[in-house]
Amino acid sequence: MIRNDYSAEEEYEISLQLLGQRYNEALNKIDSLNVIISDLLNIMHIYGIPVPLKMLEQLDLDAPFPR
């Protein structure tokens, strides 16, 4: 049977745990996207394809990638 008589403090703790899980999932997705973007930039560099200006504007220029 599913319990549904949580106190306000228990509900708050559960909400924080779920929020933390969602936050970590979002960070993992961002990390995955960063890897994909880095790979794309490396491929573009290898084949001499210029990086579009709009993409350059969005990049963290401190991040290591070949220019």
PDB file of N, H, CA, C and O in Angstrom:
ATOM      1  N   MET A   1       0.839  -1.190   0.000  1.00  0.00           N
ATOM      2  CA  MET A   1       0.000   0.000   0.000  1.00  0.00           C
ATOM      3  C   MET A   1       0.881   1.250   0.000  1.00  0.00           C
ATOM      4  O   MET A   1       1.927   1.290   0.649  1.00  0.00           O
ATOM      5  N   ILE A   2       0.452   2.238  -0.717  1.00  0.00           N
ATOM      6  H   ILE A   2      -0.397   2.206  -1.244  1.00  0.00           H
ATOM      7  CA  ILE A   2       1.207   3.484  -0.824  1.00  0.00           C
ATOM      8  C   ILE A   2       0.819   4.426   0.321  1.00  0.00           C
ATOM      9  O   ILE A   2      -0.356   4.668   0.594  1.00  0.00           O
ATOM     10  N   ARG A   3       1.832   4.930   0.956  1.00  0.00           N
ATOM     11  H   ARG A   3       2.787   4.733   0.735  1.00  0.00           H
ATOM     12  CA  ARG A   3       1.605   5.856   2.066  1.00  0.00           C
ATOM     13  C   ARG A   3       1.321   7.243   1.515  1.00  0.00           C
ATOM     14  O   ARG A   3       2.006   7.689   0.594  1.00  0.00           O
ATOM     15  N   ASN A   4       0.333   7.929   2.055  1.00  0.00           N
ATOM     16  H   ASN A   4      -0.223   7.567   2.803  1.00  0.00           H
ATOM     17  CA  ASN A   4       0.026   9.279   1.594  1.00  0.00           C
ATOM     18  C   ASN A   4      -0.240  10.248   2.748  1.00  0.00           C
ATOM     19  O   ASN A   4      -0.840  11.306   2.559  1.00  0.00           O
ATOM     20  N   ASP A   5       0.208   9.875   3.925  1.00  0.00           N
ATOM     21  H   ASP A   5       0.695   9.015   4.078  1.00  0.00           H
ATOM     22  CA  ASP A   5      -0.017  10.727   5.092  1.00  0.00           C
ATOM     23  C   ASP A   5       1.293  11.355   5.585  1.00  0.00           C
ATOM     24  O   ASP A   5       1.615  11.303   6.772  1.00  0.00           O
ATOM     25  N   TYR A   6       2.023  11.937   4.664  1.00  0.00           N
ATOM     26  H   TYR A   6       1.761  11.979   3.699  1.00  0.00           H
ATOM     27  CA  TYR A   6       3.310  12.548   5.005  1.00  0.00           C
ATOM     28  C   TYR A   6       3.100  13.860   5.739  1.00  0.00           C
ATOM     29  O   TYR A   6       2.155  14.599   5.464  1.00  0.00           O
ATOM     30  N   SER A   7       3.996  14.137   6.674  1.00  0.00           N
ATOM     31  H   SER A   7       4.764  13.536   6.897  1.00  0.00           H
ATOM     32  CA  SER A   7       3.967  15.436   7.348  1.00  0.00           C
ATOM     33  C   SER A   7       4.538  16.482   6.387  1.00  0.00           C
ATOM     34  O   SER A   7       5.148  16.149   5.371  1.00  0.00           O
ATOM     35  N   ALA A   8       4.331  17.719   6.724  1.00  0.00           N
ATOM     36  H   ALA A   8       3.835  17.990   7.550  1.00  0.00           H
ATOM     37  CA  ALA A   8       4.845  18.805   5.883  1.00  0.00           C
ATOM     38  C   ALA A   8       6.370  18.724   5.784  1.00  0.00           C
ATOM     39  O   ALA A   8       6.928  18.986   4.719  1.00  0.00           O
ATOM     40  N   GLU A   9       7.036  18.373   6.852  1.00  0.00           N
ATOM     41  H   GLU A   9       6.582  18.161   7.718  1.00  0.00           H
ATOM     42  CA  GLU A   9       8.498  18.260   6.845  1.00  0.00           C
ATOM     43  C   GLU A   9       8.955  17.105   5.943  1.00  0.00           C
ATOM     44  O   GLU A   9       9.937  17.234   5.212  1.00  0.00           O
ATOM     45  N   GLU A  10       8.233  15.973   6.001  1.00  0.00           N
ATOM     46  H   GLU A  10       7.435  15.869   6.595  1.00  0.00           H
ATOM     47  CA  GLU A  10       8.567  14.837   5.145  1.00  0.00           C
ATOM     48  C   GLU A  10       8.348  15.180   3.666  1.00  0.00           C
ATOM     49  O   GLU A  10       9.158  14.823   2.810  1.00  0.00           O
ATOM     50  N   GLU A  11       7.254  15.869   3.384  1.00  0.00           N
ATOM     51  H   GLU A  11       6.596  16.159   4.079  1.00  0.00           H
ATOM     52  CA  GLU A  11       6.982  16.286   2.004  1.00  0.00           C
ATOM     53  C   GLU A  11       8.077  17.216   1.497  1.00  0.00           C
ATOM     54  O   GLU A  11       8.500  17.119   0.345  1.00  0.00           O
ATOM     55  N   TYR A  12       8.534  18.119   2.364  1.00  0.00           N
ATOM     56  H   TYR A  12       8.191  18.198   3.300  1.00  0.00           H
ATOM     57  CA  TYR A  12       9.603  19.050   2.013  1.00  0.00           C
ATOM     58  C   TYR A  12      10.895  18.287   1.701  1.00  0.00           C
ATOM     59  O   TYR A  12      11.570  18.581   0.714  1.00  0.00           O
ATOM     60  N   GLU A  13      11.235  17.308   2.545  1.00  0.00           N
ATOM     61  H   GLU A  13      10.686  17.070   3.347  1.00  0.00           H
ATOM     62  CA  GLU A  13      12.439  16.509   2.335  1.00  0.00           C
ATOM     63  C   GLU A  13      12.355  15.716   1.031  1.00  0.00           C
ATOM     64  O   GLU A  13      13.328  15.647   0.280  1.00  0.00           O
ATOM     65  N   ILE A  14      11.208  15.127   0.768  1.00  0.00           N
ATOM     66  H   ILE A  14      10.418  15.183   1.378  1.00  0.00           H
ATOM     67  CA  ILE A  14      11.018  14.366  -0.468  1.00  0.00           C
ATOM     68  C   ILE A  14      11.134  15.297  -1.676  1.00  0.00           C
ATOM     69  O   ILE A  14      11.757  14.942  -2.677  1.00  0.00           O
ATOM     70  N   SER A  15      10.544  16.468  -1.585  1.00  0.00           N
ATOM     71  H   SER A  15      10.038  16.757  -0.772  1.00  0.00           H
ATOM     72  CA  SER A  15      10.627  17.443  -2.676  1.00  0.00           C
ATOM     73  C   SER A  15      12.073  17.848  -2.943  1.00  0.00           C
ATOM     74  O   SER A  15      12.489  17.968  -4.095  1.00  0.00           O
ATOM     75  N   LEU A  16      12.831  18.056  -1.880  1.00  0.00           N
ATOM     76  H   LEU A  16      12.494  17.959  -0.944  1.00  0.00           H
ATOM     77  CA  LEU A  16      14.242  18.412  -2.047  1.00  0.00           C
ATOM     78  C   LEU A  16      15.017  17.280  -2.711  1.00  0.00           C
ATOM     79  O   LEU A  16      15.862  17.525  -3.572  1.00  0.00           O
ATOM     80  N   GLN A  17      14.733  16.047  -2.315  1.00  0.00           N
ATOM     81  H   GLN A  17      14.047  15.848  -1.616  1.00  0.00           H
ATOM     82  CA  GLN A  17      15.411  14.906  -2.922  1.00  0.00           C
ATOM     83  C   GLN A  17      15.086  14.804  -4.411  1.00  0.00           C
ATOM     84  O   GLN A  17      15.974  14.578  -5.233  1.00  0.00           O
ATOM     85  N   LEU A  18      13.814  14.970  -4.749  1.00  0.00           N
ATOM     86  H   LEU A  18      13.092  15.153  -4.081  1.00  0.00           H
ATOM     87  CA  LEU A  18      13.413  14.909  -6.159  1.00  0.00           C
ATOM     88  C   LEU A  18      14.025  16.057  -6.954  1.00  0.00           C
ATOM     89  O   LEU A  18      14.454  15.870  -8.093  1.00  0.00           O
ATOM     90  N   LEU A  19      14.064  17.231  -6.361  1.00  0.00           N
ATOM     91  H   LEU A  19      13.715  17.383  -5.437  1.00  0.00           H
ATOM     92  CA  LEU A  19      14.674  18.377  -7.024  1.00  0.00           C
ATOM     93  C   LEU A  19      16.158  18.125  -7.264  1.00  0.00           C
ATOM     94  O   LEU A  19      16.680  18.451  -8.331  1.00  0.00           O
ATOM     95  N   GLY A  20      16.834  17.550  -6.283  1.00  0.00           N
ATOM     96  H   GLY A  20      16.410  17.286  -5.416  1.00  0.00           H
ATOM     97  CA  GLY A  20      18.250  17.221  -6.430  1.00  0.00           C
ATOM     98  C   GLY A  20      18.474  16.209  -7.538  1.00  0.00           C
ATOM     99  O   GLY A  20      19.427  16.326  -8.308  1.00  0.00           O
ATOM    100  N   GLN A  21      17.593  15.208  -7.621  1.00  0.00           N
ATOM    101  H   GLN A  21      16.818  15.112  -6.995  1.00  0.00           H
ATOM    102  CA  GLN A  21      17.710  14.211  -8.686  1.00  0.00           C
ATOM    103  C   GLN A  21      17.538  14.860 -10.058  1.00  0.00           C
ATOM    104  O   GLN A  21      18.301  14.583 -10.983  1.00  0.00           O
ATOM    105  N   ARG A  22      16.544  15.716 -10.180  1.00  0.00           N
ATOM    106  H   ARG A  22      15.925  15.941  -9.428  1.00  0.00           H
ATOM    107  CA  ARG A  22      16.288  16.385 -11.462  1.00  0.00           C
ATOM    108  C   ARG A  22      17.454  17.305 -11.833  1.00  0.00           C
ATOM    109  O   ARG A  22      17.840  17.399 -12.999  1.00  0.00           O
ATOM    110  N   TYR A  23      18.000  17.973 -10.836  1.00  0.00           N
ATOM    111  H   TYR A  23      17.687  17.897  -9.889  1.00  0.00           H
ATOM    112  CA  TYR A  23      19.147  18.855 -11.064  1.00  0.00           C
ATOM    113  C   TYR A  23      20.338  18.048 -11.589  1.00  0.00           C
ATOM    114  O   TYR A  23      20.997  18.454 -12.547  1.00  0.00           O
ATOM    115  N   ASN A  24      20.607  16.907 -10.956  1.00  0.00           N
ATOM    116  H   ASN A  24      20.072  16.578 -10.178  1.00  0.00           H
ATOM    117  CA  ASN A  24      21.721  16.061 -11.396  1.00  0.00           C
ATOM    118  C   ASN A  24      21.482  15.507 -12.790  1.00  0.00           C
ATOM    119  O   ASN A  24      22.417  15.413 -13.586  1.00  0.00           O
ATOM    120  N   GLU A  25      20.239  15.138 -13.100  1.00  0.00           N
ATOM    121  H   GLU A  25      19.480  15.214 -12.454  1.00  0.00           H
ATOM    122  CA  GLU A  25      19.915  14.658 -14.443  1.00  0.00           C
ATOM    123  C   GLU A  25      20.158  15.757 -15.473  1.00  0.00           C
ATOM    124  O   GLU A  25      20.680  15.495 -16.557  1.00  0.00           O
ATOM    125  N   ALA A  26      19.779  16.982 -15.133  1.00  0.00           N
ATOM    126  H   ALA A  26      19.355  17.195 -14.253  1.00  0.00           H
ATOM    127  CA  ALA A  26      19.988  18.109 -16.049  1.00  0.00           C
ATOM    128  C   ALA A  26      21.479  18.361 -16.263  1.00  0.00           C
ATOM    129  O   ALA A  26      21.909  18.614 -17.388  1.00  0.00           O
ATOM    130  N   LEU A  27      22.261  18.294 -15.198  1.00  0.00           N
ATOM    131  H   LEU A  27      21.911  18.089 -14.285  1.00  0.00           H
ATOM    132  CA  LEU A  27      23.708  18.480 -15.325  1.00  0.00           C
ATOM    133  C   LEU A  27      24.329  17.406 -16.210  1.00  0.00           C
ATOM    134  O   LEU A  27      25.221  17.692 -17.008  1.00  0.00           O
ATOM    135  N   ASN A  28      23.860  16.175 -16.067  1.00  0.00           N
ATOM    136  H   ASN A  28      23.135  15.942 -15.418  1.00  0.00           H
ATOM    137  CA  ASN A  28      24.368  15.084 -16.900  1.00  0.00           C
ATOM    138  C   ASN A  28      24.038  15.320 -18.371  1.00  0.00           C
ATOM    139  O   ASN A  28      24.862  15.049 -19.245  1.00  0.00           O
ATOM    140  N   LYS A  29      22.846  15.820 -18.644  1.00  0.00           N
ATOM    141  H   LYS A  29      22.177  16.040 -17.934  1.00  0.00           H
ATOM    142  CA  LYS A  29      22.465  16.111 -20.032  1.00  0.00           C
ATOM    143  C   LYS A  29      23.313  17.249 -20.594  1.00  0.00           C
ATOM    144  O   LYS A  29      23.719  17.208 -21.755  1.00  0.00           O
ATOM    145  N   ILE A  30      23.578  18.249 -19.783  1.00  0.00           N
ATOM    146  H   ILE A  30      23.249  18.282 -18.839  1.00  0.00           H
ATOM    147  CA  ILE A  30      24.428  19.360 -20.223  1.00  0.00           C
ATOM    148  C   ILE A  30      25.835  18.855 -20.522  1.00  0.00           C
ATOM    149  O   ILE A  30      26.430  19.239 -21.528  1.00  0.00           O
ATOM    150  N   ASP A  31      26.369  18.001 -19.660  1.00  0.00           N
ATOM    151  H   ASP A  31      25.886  17.689 -18.842  1.00  0.00           H
ATOM    152  CA  ASP A  31      27.691  17.420 -19.901  1.00  0.00           C
ATOM    153  C   ASP A  31      27.725  16.644 -21.213  1.00  0.00           C
ATOM    154  O   ASP A  31      28.687  16.743 -21.975  1.00  0.00           O
ATOM    155  N   SER A  32      26.677  15.875 -21.472  1.00  0.00           N
ATOM    156  H   SER A  32      25.896  15.795 -20.853  1.00  0.00           H
ATOM    157  CA  SER A  32      26.602  15.111 -22.720  1.00  0.00           C
ATOM    158  C   SER A  32      26.574  16.035 -23.928  1.00  0.00           C
ATOM    159  O   SER A  32      27.241  15.781 -24.932  1.00  0.00           O
ATOM    160  N   LEU A  33      25.799  17.106 -23.825  1.00  0.00           N
ATOM    161  H   LEU A  33      25.257  17.312 -23.010  1.00  0.00           H
ATOM    162  CA  LEU A  33      25.732  18.068 -24.928  1.00  0.00           C
ATOM    163  C   LEU A  33      27.078  18.749 -25.144  1.00  0.00           C
ATOM    164  O   LEU A  33      27.473  18.994 -26.284  1.00  0.00           O
ATOM    165  N   ASN A  34      27.776  19.052 -24.069  1.00  0.00           N
ATOM    166  H   ASN A  34      27.455  18.853 -23.143  1.00  0.00           H
ATOM    167  CA  ASN A  34      29.095  19.677 -24.195  1.00  0.00           C
ATOM    168  C   ASN A  34      30.066  18.771 -24.936  1.00  0.00           C
ATOM    169  O   ASN A  34      30.870  19.238 -25.743  1.00  0.00           O
ATOM    170  N   VAL A  35      29.988  17.469 -24.660  1.00  0.00           N
ATOM    171  H   VAL A  35      29.335  17.089 -24.005  1.00  0.00           H
ATOM    172  CA  VAL A  35      30.852  16.511 -25.356  1.00  0.00           C
ATOM    173  C   VAL A  35      30.508  16.481 -26.840  1.00  0.00           C
ATOM    174  O   VAL A  35      31.400  16.475 -27.689  1.00  0.00           O
ATOM    175  N   ILE A  36      29.221  16.462 -27.150  1.00  0.00           N
ATOM    176  H   ILE A  36      28.497  16.467 -26.461  1.00  0.00           H
ATOM    177  CA  ILE A  36      28.785  16.437 -28.547  1.00  0.00           C
ATOM    178  C   ILE A  36      29.257  17.699 -29.274  1.00  0.00           C
ATOM    179  O   ILE A  36      29.751  17.619 -30.399  1.00  0.00           O
ATOM    180  N   ILE A  37      29.106  18.846 -28.643  1.00  0.00           N
ATOM    181  H   ILE A  37      28.704  18.911 -27.729  1.00  0.00           H
ATOM    182  CA  ILE A  37      29.526  20.103 -29.261  1.00  0.00           C
ATOM    183  C   ILE A  37      31.034  20.119 -29.460  1.00  0.00           C
ATOM    184  O   ILE A  37      31.522  20.553 -30.504  1.00  0.00           O
ATOM    185  N   SER A  38      31.767  19.651 -28.467  1.00  0.00           N
ATOM    186  H   SER A  38      31.370  19.299 -27.619  1.00  0.00           H
ATOM    187  CA  SER A  38      33.222  19.595 -28.586  1.00  0.00           C
ATOM    188  C   SER A  38      33.630  18.689 -29.743  1.00  0.00           C
ATOM    189  O   SER A  38      34.512  19.037 -30.528  1.00  0.00           O
ATOM    190  N   ASP A  39      32.985  17.522 -29.850  1.00  0.00           N
ATOM    191  H   ASP A  39      32.269  17.239 -29.212  1.00  0.00           H
ATOM    192  CA  ASP A  39      33.276  16.611 -30.960  1.00  0.00           C
ATOM    193  C   ASP A  39      32.964  17.268 -32.301  1.00  0.00           C
ATOM    194  O   ASP A  39      33.738  17.153 -33.251  1.00  0.00           O
ATOM    195  N   LEU A  40      31.833  17.953 -32.372  1.00  0.00           N
ATOM    196  H   LEU A  40      31.204  18.047 -31.600  1.00  0.00           H
ATOM    197  CA  LEU A  40      31.444  18.636 -33.606  1.00  0.00           C
ATOM    198  C   LEU A  40      32.473  19.695 -33.998  1.00  0.00           C
ATOM    199  O   LEU A  40      32.854  19.796 -35.164  1.00  0.00           O
ATOM    200  N   LEU A  41      32.916  20.476 -33.025  1.00  0.00           N
ATOM    201  H   LEU A  41      32.606  20.394 -32.078  1.00  0.00           H
ATOM    202  CA  LEU A  41      33.913  21.508 -33.314  1.00  0.00           C
ATOM    203  C   LEU A  41      35.232  20.892 -33.774  1.00  0.00           C
ATOM    204  O   LEU A  41      35.885  21.422 -34.673  1.00  0.00           O
ATOM    205  N   ASN A  42      35.622  19.785 -33.164  1.00  0.00           N
ATOM    206  H   ASN A  42      35.091  19.355 -32.434  1.00  0.00           H
ATOM    207  CA  ASN A  42      36.852  19.115 -33.586  1.00  0.00           C
ATOM    208  C   ASN A  42      36.731  18.594 -35.012  1.00  0.00           C
ATOM    209  O   ASN A  42      37.670  18.723 -35.798  1.00  0.00           O
ATOM    210  N   ILE A  43      35.595  18.011 -35.353  1.00  0.00           N
ATOM    211  H   ILE A  43      34.833  17.906 -34.715  1.00  0.00           H
ATOM    212  CA  ILE A  43      35.376  17.533 -36.723  1.00  0.00           C
ATOM    213  C   ILE A  43      35.408  18.693 -37.703  1.00  0.00           C
ATOM    214  O   ILE A  43      36.012  18.597 -38.771  1.00  0.00           O
ATOM    215  N   MET A  44      34.753  19.791 -37.336  1.00  0.00           N
ATOM    216  H   MET A  44      34.261  19.869 -36.468  1.00  0.00           H
ATOM    217  CA  MET A  44      34.760  20.968 -38.212  1.00  0.00           C
ATOM    218  C   MET A  44      36.186  21.461 -38.421  1.00  0.00           C
ATOM    219  O   MET A  44      36.563  21.829 -39.533  1.00  0.00           O
ATOM    220  N   HIS A  45      36.972  21.467 -37.356  1.00  0.00           N
ATOM    221  H   HIS A  45      36.666  21.168 -36.453  1.00  0.00           H
ATOM    222  CA  HIS A  45      38.355  21.928 -37.444  1.00  0.00           C
ATOM    223  C   HIS A  45      39.174  20.994 -38.341  1.00  0.00           C
ATOM    224  O   HIS A  45      39.937  21.456 -39.189  1.00  0.00           O
ATOM    225  N   ILE A  46      39.016  19.689 -38.153  1.00  0.00           N
ATOM    226  H   ILE A  46      38.397  19.313 -37.464  1.00  0.00           H
ATOM    227  CA  ILE A  46      39.759  18.702 -38.949  1.00  0.00           C
ATOM    228  C   ILE A  46      39.481  18.875 -40.437  1.00  0.00           C
ATOM    229  O   ILE A  46      40.395  18.784 -41.257  1.00  0.00           O
ATOM    230  N   TYR A  47      38.229  19.121 -40.784  1.00  0.00           N
ATOM    231  H   TYR A  47      37.486  19.195 -40.118  1.00  0.00           H
ATOM    232  CA  TYR A  47      37.851  19.232 -42.191  1.00  0.00           C
ATOM    233  C   TYR A  47      37.884  20.665 -42.722  1.00  0.00           C
ATOM    234  O   TYR A  47      37.480  20.919 -43.857  1.00  0.00           O
ATOM    235  N   GLY A  48      38.359  21.583 -41.911  1.00  0.00           N
ATOM    236  H   GLY A  48      38.687  21.376 -40.990  1.00  0.00           H
ATOM    237  CA  GLY A  48      38.504  22.965 -42.359  1.00  0.00           C
ATOM    238  C   GLY A  48      37.195  23.703 -42.538  1.00  0.00           C
ATOM    239  O   GLY A  48      37.118  24.663 -43.305  1.00  0.00           O
ATOM    240  N   ILE A  49      36.170  23.265 -41.840  1.00  0.00           N
ATOM    241  H   ILE A  49      36.232  22.485 -41.217  1.00  0.00           H
ATOM    242  CA  ILE A  49      34.867  23.930 -41.927  1.00  0.00           C
ATOM    243  C   ILE A  49      34.857  25.064 -40.915  1.00  0.00           C
ATOM    244  O   ILE A  49      35.079  24.836 -39.725  1.00  0.00           O
ATOM    245  N   PRO A  50      34.601  26.288 -41.375  1.00  0.00           N
ATOM    246  CA  PRO A  50      34.582  27.411 -40.431  1.00  0.00           C
ATOM    247  C   PRO A  50      33.398  27.293 -39.454  1.00  0.00           C
ATOM    248  O   PRO A  50      32.305  26.863 -39.823  1.00  0.00           O
ATOM    249  N   VAL A  51      33.647  27.681 -38.225  1.00  0.00           N
ATOM    250  H   VAL A  51      34.535  28.030 -37.925  1.00  0.00           H
ATOM    251  CA  VAL A  51      32.598  27.670 -37.213  1.00  0.00           C
ATOM    252  C   VAL A  51      31.719  28.905 -37.442  1.00  0.00           C
ATOM    253  O   VAL A  51      32.230  30.023 -37.490  1.00  0.00           O
ATOM    254  N   PRO A  52      30.397  28.710 -37.585  1.00  0.00           N
ATOM    255  CA  PRO A  52      29.510  29.851 -37.818  1.00  0.00           C
ATOM    256  C   PRO A  52      29.600  30.885 -36.699  1.00  0.00           C
ATOM    257  O   PRO A  52      29.770  30.540 -35.530  1.00  0.00           O
ATOM    258  N   LEU A  53      29.484  32.144 -37.072  1.00  0.00           N
ATOM    259  H   LEU A  53      29.345  32.425 -38.022  1.00  0.00           H
ATOM    260  CA  LEU A  53      29.590  33.243 -36.113  1.00  0.00           C
ATOM    261  C   LEU A  53      28.591  33.087 -34.971  1.00  0.00           C
ATOM    262  O   LEU A  53      28.931  33.339 -33.815  1.00  0.00           O
ATOM    263  N   LYS A  54      27.369  32.678 -35.279  1.00  0.00           N
ATOM    264  H   LYS A  54      27.092  32.473 -36.218  1.00  0.00           H
ATOM    265  CA  LYS A  54      26.364  32.502 -34.224  1.00  0.00           C
ATOM    266  C   LYS A  54      26.822  31.463 -33.199  1.00  0.00           C
ATOM    267  O   LYS A  54      26.570  31.607 -32.002  1.00  0.00           O
ATOM    268  N   MET A  55      27.490  30.428 -33.673  1.00  0.00           N
ATOM    269  H   MET A  55      27.694  30.311 -34.645  1.00  0.00           H
ATOM    270  CA  MET A  55      27.985  29.398 -32.761  1.00  0.00           C
ATOM    271  C   MET A  55      29.127  29.949 -31.916  1.00  0.00           C
ATOM    272  O   MET A  55      29.201  29.682 -30.717  1.00  0.00           O
ATOM    273  N   LEU A  56      30.007  30.710 -32.534  1.00  0.00           N
ATOM    274  H   LEU A  56      29.947  30.927 -33.508  1.00  0.00           H
ATOM    275  CA  LEU A  56      31.123  31.305 -31.793  1.00  0.00           C
ATOM    276  C   LEU A  56      30.630  32.239 -30.696  1.00  0.00           C
ATOM    277  O   LEU A  56      31.213  32.302 -29.613  1.00  0.00           O
ATOM    278  N   GLU A  57      29.553  32.963 -30.983  1.00  0.00           N
ATOM    279  H   GLU A  57      29.079  32.912 -31.863  1.00  0.00           H
ATOM    280  CA  GLU A  57      29.010  33.888 -29.996  1.00  0.00           C
ATOM    281  C   GLU A  57      28.508  33.157 -28.752  1.00  0.00           C
ATOM    282  O   GLU A  57      28.519  33.716 -27.655  1.00  0.00           O
ATOM    283  N   GLN A  58      28.069  31.914 -28.920  1.00  0.00           N
ATOM    284  H   GLN A  58      28.059  31.461 -29.811  1.00  0.00           H
ATOM    285  CA  GLN A  58      27.509  31.148 -27.816  1.00  0.00           C
ATOM    286  C   GLN A  58      28.555  30.343 -27.046  1.00  0.00           C
ATOM    287  O   GLN A  58      28.280  29.851 -25.952  1.00  0.00           O
ATOM    288  N   LEU A  59      29.747  30.212 -27.613  1.00  0.00           N
ATOM    289  H   LEU A  59      29.970  30.613 -28.502  1.00  0.00           H
ATOM    290  CA  LEU A  59      30.766  29.364 -27.001  1.00  0.00           C
ATOM    291  C   LEU A  59      31.437  30.039 -25.824  1.00  0.00           C
ATOM    292  O   LEU A  59      31.554  31.262 -25.758  1.00  0.00           O
ATOM    293  N   ASP A  60      31.875  29.204 -24.899  1.00  0.00           N
ATOM    294  H   ASP A  60      31.780  28.210 -24.953  1.00  0.00           H
ATOM    295  CA  ASP A  60      32.728  29.657 -23.811  1.00  0.00           C
ATOM    296  C   ASP A  60      34.143  29.719 -24.400  1.00  0.00           C
ATOM    297  O   ASP A  60      34.766  28.685 -24.639  1.00  0.00           O
ATOM    298  N   LEU A  61      34.628  30.901 -24.625  1.00  0.00           N
ATOM    299  H   LEU A  61      34.121  31.741 -24.431  1.00  0.00           H
ATOM    300  CA  LEU A  61      35.909  31.046 -25.328  1.00  0.00           C
ATOM    301  C   LEU A  61      37.092  30.570 -24.500  1.00  0.00           C
ATOM    302  O   LEU A  61      38.202  30.463 -25.021  1.00  0.00           O
ATOM    303  N   ASP A  62      36.876  30.280 -23.217  1.00  0.00           N
ATOM    304  H   ASP A  62      35.974  30.366 -22.794  1.00  0.00           H
ATOM    305  CA  ASP A  62      37.935  29.727 -22.399  1.00  0.00           C
ATOM    306  C   ASP A  62      38.011  28.208 -22.531  1.00  0.00           C
ATOM    307  O   ASP A  62      38.978  27.585 -22.092  1.00  0.00           O
ATOM    308  N   ALA A  63      36.985  27.622 -23.139  1.00  0.00           N
ATOM    309  H   ALA A  63      36.200  28.128 -23.496  1.00  0.00           H
ATOM    310  CA  ALA A  63      36.957  26.162 -23.284  1.00  0.00           C
ATOM    311  C   ALA A  63      37.999  25.739 -24.324  1.00  0.00           C
ATOM    312  O   ALA A  63      38.179  26.412 -25.339  1.00  0.00           O
ATOM    313  N   PRO A  64      38.674  24.633 -24.068  1.00  0.00           N
ATOM    314  CA  PRO A  64      39.708  24.195 -24.999  1.00  0.00           C
ATOM    315  C   PRO A  64      39.103  23.529 -26.234  1.00  0.00           C
ATOM    316  O   PRO A  64      38.471  22.477 -26.131  1.00  0.00           O
ATOM    317  N   PHE A  65      39.295  24.138 -27.387  1.00  0.00           N
ATOM    318  H   PHE A  65      39.808  24.992 -27.471  1.00  0.00           H
ATOM    319  CA  PHE A  65      38.991  23.504 -28.652  1.00  0.00           C
ATOM    320  C   PHE A  65      39.836  24.178 -29.697  1.00  0.00           C
ATOM    321  O   PHE A  65      40.164  25.357 -29.566  1.00  0.00           O
ATOM    322  N   PRO A  66      40.194  23.449 -30.732  1.00  0.00           N
ATOM    323  CA  PRO A  66      41.073  24.030 -31.759  1.00  0.00           C
ATOM    324  C   PRO A  66      40.362  25.126 -32.533  1.00  0.00           C
ATOM    325  O   PRO A  66      39.180  25.014 -32.859  1.00  0.00           O
ATOM    326  N   ARG A  67      41.096  26.176 -32.817  1.00  0.00           N
ATOM    327  H   ARG A  67      42.055  26.267 -32.552  1.00  0.00           H
ATOM    328  CA  ARG A  67      40.522  27.289 -33.606  1.00  0.00           C
ATOM    329  C   ARG A  67      41.275  27.411 -34.897  1.00  0.00           C
ATOM    330  O   ARG A  67      40.964  28.278 -35.713  1.00  0.00           O
TER     331      ARG A  67
END
